[in-house]
Amino acid sequence: MPNTLDVKQFTQFTSDLISFGLLYAIANYRIHTPEPLDRDANWKYWTQPRSGFWEWCARVYPLEAQRESYFDDMLNRDHASGIEAHYDISNDFYALFLDEQYRFYSCAEFQCEKDTLEEAQHHKAKYLLALLNLKGSESILDLGCGWGSMLKFLQDSGHQGKLSGYTLSKEQLIYAHQRLGLNISLKNFIMDALEDSPYDRILSVGALEHVRPGELRRVYQKIYDALVPGGKAVHQFFSLNYHPLQTSMVMIQLFFPGSLLSMHETHLQIAEDIGFRIIHDSIHDYQPTIRAWYERLANHQEKAIELVGLEIYNRYMTFFPIAWLFFEQDEAALHRIVMEKLAT
């Protein structure tokens, strides 16, 4: 006879399988295993090739009508609760696997296999700096600024203009205020007004993924209105390539509850409808960054479990290979985009 824990896990797995599909059920089961997930076996489990039948089962259920109903319910939750569930864990926990200098929790730019994570994140920051096309005194607002990574980089680069940022994470706010002394506010840029506008530049790095499809037009309109004529919005985000309600979006609720990605063509169409001119759109490889975070977290297994407990450790050890596979299977792509508000 299985023990009590096995019965409980089996019952939960069955319930998840019926309600949310195969991918969700397996991920949730592995998150709640009573031992730390093994680095090599866990990575192989998620990234190894599967049979066509297995992939079909994983992708077809829940049926599209069920997915639509599920998202209608999930998207009723407020943004703050979803952000807090993922980010308000422990600043020290994130420090175990993010780059040591800036704590970027976003796609880096690995230019060669020998690049360290710190070097790759520095390459990314320089790339975004070039896209911002600054003269040195522009006012810049960073939406969803995280631990103040890009603002700190701009400060270190000698930028003299006003730098401001918004975050919904209390842990990130504390770090940015106490450790970096940055001008960051606890604000929801999706719902709240963009104060102290106009800005010369508006920046977001990994924040537009949290804007739901029905909110995109409102957000892009606010960004457009908050820019000076001739101002630029520079965004780094990933978006869907083929289908707006794919089953992976159900599974991702385990890690980002209340979030739903948009199709890339939807981003572009709405931005252009509002009046933006797209002057840059490039695609970049997120997979090396994800693998680097995974390896660093696995290297600090004991400390991570001490900080946040076994379940959260296993949650991130599950999240990273799933995210890697998400890009490997071309479900989404990481874009860096410059949108320009035409001068009047």
C-alpha positions as CSV (number, residue, x, y, z in Angstrom):
1,M,0.0,0.0,0.0
2,P,1.3,3.5,-0.8
3,N,2.0,5.7,2.2
4,T,-0.1,8.8,3.1
5,L,2.2,11.2,1.2
6,D,2.1,9.0,-1.9
7,V,-1.7,8.9,-1.8
8,K,-1.9,12.7,-1.3
9,Q,0.4,13.3,-4.2
10,F,-1.4,10.8,-6.5
11,T,-4.8,12.5,-5.6
12,Q,-3.4,15.9,-6.4
13,F,-1.8,14.7,-9.6
14,T,-5.1,13.2,-10.8
15,S,-7.0,16.3,-10.0
16,D,-4.5,18.5,-11.8
17,L,-4.5,16.2,-14.8
18,I,-8.2,16.5,-15.2
19,S,-8.5,20.2,-14.5
20,F,-5.3,21.6,-16.0
21,G,-3.7,19.0,-18.3
22,L,-0.6,16.8,-18.4
23,L,2.1,19.5,-18.3
24,Y,0.6,21.3,-15.3
25,A,0.1,18.0,-13.4
26,I,3.6,16.8,-13.9
27,A,5.2,20.2,-13.1
28,N,3.2,20.5,-9.9
29,Y,3.9,16.9,-8.9
30,R,7.7,17.5,-9.3
31,I,7.5,20.8,-7.4
32,H,6.1,19.0,-4.4
33,T,8.5,16.0,-4.3
34,P,9.9,15.4,-0.8
35,E,13.5,15.6,-1.9
36,P,15.5,18.3,-3.8
37,L,15.3,17.7,-7.5
38,D,18.6,16.4,-8.9
39,R,20.3,18.9,-11.2
40,D,21.2,16.6,-14.1
41,A,18.2,14.2,-14.0
42,N,15.7,17.1,-13.6
43,W,17.2,19.0,-16.6
44,K,17.2,15.9,-18.7
45,Y,13.6,15.0,-17.7
46,W,12.2,18.3,-19.1
47,T,14.5,18.8,-22.1
48,Q,14.8,15.3,-23.5
49,P,12.9,14.6,-26.8
50,R,9.4,13.1,-26.4
51,S,7.3,10.9,-28.6
52,G,4.9,12.5,-30.9
53,F,2.0,11.0,-29.0
54,W,3.3,12.4,-25.6
55,E,3.6,15.9,-27.2
56,W,0.1,15.7,-28.6
57,C,-1.4,14.7,-25.2
58,A,0.5,17.6,-23.6
59,R,-0.6,20.2,-26.2
60,V,-4.3,19.3,-26.9
61,Y,-5.7,19.2,-23.3
62,P,-7.2,21.2,-21.7
63,L,-9.3,21.9,-24.7
64,E,-9.2,25.4,-26.0
65,A,-12.7,26.2,-24.6
66,Q,-11.6,25.0,-21.2
67,R,-8.4,27.1,-21.4
68,E,-10.4,30.2,-22.3
69,S,-12.7,29.6,-19.3
70,Y,-9.7,29.0,-17.0
71,F,-8.0,32.2,-18.1
72,D,-11.1,34.2,-17.7
73,D,-11.1,33.1,-14.0
74,M,-7.4,33.5,-13.4
75,L,-7.2,37.0,-14.9
76,N,-9.6,38.3,-12.4
77,R,-6.8,38.4,-9.8
78,D,-5.0,41.6,-9.3
79,H,-1.5,42.1,-10.7
80,A,0.2,42.6,-7.3
81,S,-0.7,39.2,-5.9
82,G,0.8,37.5,-8.9
83,I,4.0,39.6,-8.8
84,E,4.4,39.1,-5.1
85,A,3.9,35.3,-5.4
86,H,7.0,35.1,-7.7
87,Y,9.2,38.0,-6.6
88,D,8.5,38.6,-2.9
89,I,10.3,35.5,-1.7
90,S,13.7,36.6,-0.6
91,N,16.2,39.0,-2.1
92,D,19.0,36.7,-0.8
93,F,17.5,33.8,-2.6
94,Y,17.6,35.6,-6.0
95,A,21.1,36.7,-5.3
96,L,22.1,33.1,-5.3
97,F,21.6,32.8,-9.1
98,L,21.3,36.3,-10.6
99,D,24.4,38.2,-11.8
100,E,26.3,39.6,-8.8
101,Q,26.7,43.2,-10.1
102,Y,23.2,44.3,-11.2
103,R,20.7,41.5,-10.4
104,F,19.1,41.4,-13.8
105,Y,16.2,39.0,-13.9
106,S,15.9,39.2,-17.6
107,C,17.5,37.8,-20.8
108,A,21.3,38.5,-21.0
109,E,23.4,38.7,-24.2
110,F,25.9,35.8,-24.3
111,Q,28.3,36.8,-27.1
112,C,30.4,33.6,-26.8
113,E,30.4,30.4,-24.7
114,K,33.1,31.7,-22.4
115,D,31.0,34.7,-21.3
116,T,30.1,34.7,-17.6
117,L,26.6,35.7,-16.6
118,E,28.0,39.0,-15.3
119,E,29.6,39.7,-18.7
120,A,26.5,38.6,-20.6
121,Q,24.2,40.9,-18.5
122,H,26.6,43.8,-19.1
123,H,26.5,43.1,-22.8
124,K,22.7,43.3,-22.6
125,A,22.7,46.5,-20.7
126,K,25.0,48.1,-23.2
127,Y,22.8,46.9,-26.0
128,L,19.8,48.6,-24.4
129,L,21.8,51.7,-23.7
130,A,22.5,52.0,-27.4
131,L,18.8,51.6,-28.2
132,L,18.0,54.4,-25.8
133,N,20.2,56.7,-27.8
134,L,20.9,59.1,-25.0
135,K,22.8,62.4,-24.9
136,G,23.1,62.4,-21.1
137,S,20.4,64.5,-19.7
138,E,17.1,62.7,-20.7
139,S,14.5,61.9,-18.1
140,I,13.9,58.1,-18.0
141,L,11.1,56.0,-16.5
142,D,11.7,52.3,-16.0
143,L,8.5,50.3,-15.8
144,G,8.7,47.1,-13.8
145,C,12.3,48.0,-12.8
146,G,13.0,45.0,-10.6
147,W,15.9,45.5,-8.3
148,G,16.8,48.7,-10.2
149,S,19.3,46.9,-12.4
150,M,19.0,49.0,-15.6
151,L,18.7,52.3,-13.6
152,K,21.9,51.4,-11.7
153,F,23.6,50.7,-15.0
154,L,22.5,54.0,-16.4
155,Q,23.7,55.7,-13.3
156,D,27.1,53.9,-13.5
157,S,27.4,54.9,-17.1
158,G,27.3,58.6,-16.2
159,H,23.7,59.5,-17.2
160,Q,22.8,62.8,-15.6
161,G,19.1,63.0,-16.3
162,K,16.3,62.1,-13.9
163,L,16.0,58.3,-13.4
164,S,12.7,56.8,-12.0
165,G,11.3,53.3,-11.7
166,Y,8.1,51.4,-10.8
167,T,7.9,48.0,-9.2
168,L,5.1,46.0,-7.5
169,S,7.5,43.9,-5.4
170,K,8.1,45.1,-1.9
171,E,11.3,43.1,-1.6
172,Q,12.7,44.8,-4.7
173,L,11.6,48.2,-3.5
174,I,13.5,47.7,-0.2
175,Y,16.6,46.6,-2.0
176,A,16.5,49.5,-4.5
177,H,16.0,52.1,-1.8
178,Q,18.3,50.8,0.9
179,R,21.1,49.3,-1.1
180,L,21.1,51.5,-4.2
181,G,19.4,54.7,-3.2
182,L,17.3,54.8,-6.4
183,N,14.1,56.8,-7.0
184,I,11.7,53.8,-7.2
185,S,8.0,53.7,-6.3
186,L,5.7,50.9,-5.5
187,K,3.3,51.3,-8.4
188,N,1.3,49.3,-10.8
189,F,2.2,50.8,-14.2
190,I,-0.6,48.8,-15.8
191,M,-3.3,50.4,-13.7
192,D,-1.8,53.6,-12.3
193,A,-1.0,56.9,-14.0
194,L,2.6,57.5,-15.2
195,E,3.3,60.4,-12.9
196,D,5.8,63.3,-13.5
197,S,5.5,63.0,-17.3
198,P,6.5,63.8,-19.9
199,Y,9.6,61.6,-20.2
200,D,12.2,61.6,-22.9
201,R,12.5,57.8,-22.6
202,I,10.3,55.0,-21.2
203,L,12.0,51.7,-20.6
204,S,10.8,48.2,-19.7
205,V,13.0,45.1,-19.3
206,G,10.9,41.9,-18.8
207,A,7.8,43.8,-17.7
208,L,5.5,43.7,-20.7
209,E,5.1,39.9,-20.1
210,H,2.9,40.8,-17.2
211,V,0.5,43.0,-19.3
212,R,-2.5,40.9,-20.2
213,P,-3.8,41.0,-23.8
214,G,-6.8,43.0,-22.9
215,E,-4.6,45.6,-21.2
216,L,-2.0,46.2,-23.9
217,R,-3.8,49.0,-25.7
218,R,-4.3,51.0,-22.4
219,V,-0.7,50.5,-21.5
220,Y,0.8,51.5,-24.8
221,Q,-1.5,54.5,-24.9
222,K,-0.3,55.6,-21.5
223,I,3.3,55.2,-22.6
224,Y,2.7,57.2,-25.8
225,D,1.0,60.0,-23.9
226,A,3.7,60.1,-21.3
227,L,6.5,60.6,-23.8
228,V,7.7,64.0,-25.2
229,P,7.3,64.4,-29.0
230,G,10.2,62.5,-30.6
231,G,10.6,60.4,-27.4
232,K,11.3,56.7,-27.5
233,A,10.0,53.6,-25.7
234,V,12.5,50.8,-25.4
235,H,11.2,47.4,-24.4
236,Q,12.7,43.9,-23.9
237,F,10.1,41.2,-23.5
238,F,9.0,37.8,-24.9
239,S,5.8,37.2,-26.7
240,L,4.0,34.3,-28.3
241,N,4.7,33.2,-31.8
242,Y,1.7,31.1,-32.9
243,H,-1.2,30.7,-30.6
244,P,-2.7,33.0,-27.9
245,L,-4.1,30.2,-25.7
246,Q,-1.6,27.4,-25.8
247,T,-1.6,24.8,-23.0
248,S,1.8,26.0,-21.7
249,M,0.0,29.2,-20.6
250,V,-2.0,27.1,-18.2
251,M,1.1,25.5,-16.8
252,I,2.8,28.9,-16.4
253,Q,0.2,29.9,-13.8
254,L,2.2,27.7,-11.3
255,F,5.0,30.3,-11.6
256,F,3.3,33.6,-12.6
257,P,-0.3,33.4,-11.4
258,G,-2.5,35.8,-13.3
259,S,-0.2,36.4,-16.2
260,L,-1.0,35.7,-19.8
261,L,1.3,36.5,-22.7
262,S,0.2,38.2,-26.0
263,M,1.0,37.4,-29.6
264,H,3.9,39.5,-30.9
265,E,1.9,40.7,-33.8
266,T,-0.7,42.0,-31.3
267,H,2.0,44.1,-29.6
268,L,3.1,45.6,-32.9
269,Q,-0.3,46.3,-34.3
270,I,-1.6,48.0,-31.1
271,A,1.6,50.2,-30.8
272,E,1.3,51.3,-34.5
273,D,-2.4,51.9,-34.2
274,I,-1.7,54.3,-31.3
275,G,0.8,56.2,-33.3
276,F,4.2,54.7,-32.5
277,R,6.7,54.1,-35.3
278,I,8.6,50.8,-34.8
279,I,12.3,51.6,-35.6
280,H,13.9,48.5,-34.2
281,D,12.8,44.9,-33.5
282,S,15.4,42.2,-32.9
283,I,15.2,38.7,-31.6
284,H,17.6,37.3,-29.0
285,D,18.3,33.9,-27.4
286,Y,17.0,33.6,-23.8
287,Q,18.1,29.9,-23.4
288,P,21.8,30.5,-22.3
289,T,20.6,32.9,-19.5
290,I,18.0,30.4,-18.2
291,R,20.6,27.6,-18.2
292,A,23.1,29.8,-16.3
293,W,20.5,30.6,-13.6
294,Y,19.6,26.9,-13.3
295,E,23.2,25.9,-12.8
296,R,23.9,28.7,-10.2
297,L,20.8,27.8,-8.3
298,A,21.7,24.1,-8.3
299,N,25.2,25.0,-7.1
300,H,23.6,26.8,-4.0
301,Q,21.0,24.1,-3.2
302,E,21.7,23.9,0.5
303,K,21.7,27.7,1.0
304,A,18.6,28.1,-1.2
305,I,16.6,25.5,0.8
306,E,17.8,27.2,4.0
307,L,16.5,30.5,2.8
308,V,13.1,29.6,1.2
309,G,12.4,25.9,1.9
310,L,12.3,22.8,-0.3
311,E,9.1,23.5,-2.2
312,I,10.2,26.9,-3.5
313,Y,13.6,25.5,-4.4
314,N,12.0,22.7,-6.4
315,R,9.6,25.3,-7.9
316,Y,12.5,27.2,-9.5
317,M,14.4,24.1,-10.4
318,T,11.2,23.1,-12.3
319,F,10.5,26.6,-13.8
320,F,13.9,27.1,-15.4
321,P,14.0,23.9,-17.6
322,I,10.4,24.5,-18.5
323,A,11.2,28.0,-19.6
324,W,14.2,26.8,-21.6
325,L,11.9,24.3,-23.4
326,F,9.4,27.0,-24.0
327,F,11.9,28.8,-26.2
328,E,13.4,25.6,-27.6
329,Q,10.0,24.7,-29.0
330,D,9.6,28.2,-30.5
331,E,6.4,28.9,-28.6
332,A,7.8,32.4,-27.9
333,A,10.7,34.7,-28.7
334,L,12.6,37.4,-26.8
335,H,12.4,40.8,-28.6
336,R,14.1,44.1,-28.1
337,I,12.0,46.9,-29.6
338,V,12.3,50.6,-30.0
339,M,9.1,52.6,-30.5
340,E,9.3,56.2,-31.4
341,K,6.6,58.9,-30.8
342,L,6.6,61.1,-33.9
343,A,7.7,64.7,-33.3
344,T,4.9,67.3,-33.9
